[in-house]
Amino acid sequence: MLIDIGHLDTLLADTRDALDHRFLDDVPGLGPATLENLCSFLWAQLAPRLPLLHRVTVSRDLSGDACSLSRRALQQVPSPCAMP
């Protein structure tokens, strides 16, 4: 997939602005600030504008926890996130 980097940067900035410098539990549509909810929120924000989006991954580097949500997981598995 090819995408204009400027367009991608704008989409990511819009999504980042919805979360940046906010108490995540108060962000509409996010729910409790878990890795799973962050993945779902990011997917919901980006997928409509990036129809070929394949995967969203959120990680917590300090603890090594991560959650990935992919198009395939959405089609096959009810709970797509796994903690390593």
Sequence and secondary structure as in RCSB ss.txt:
>XXXX:A:sequence
MLIDIGHLDTLLADTRDALDHRFLDDVPGLGPATLENLCSFLWAQLAPRLPLLHRVTVSRDLSGDACSLSRRALQ
QVPSPCAMP
>XXXX:A:secstr
    HHHHHHHHHHHHHHHTTS GGGSTTT S  HHHHHHHHHHHHTTT TT  EEEEEETTTTEEEEEEHHHHH
H S      
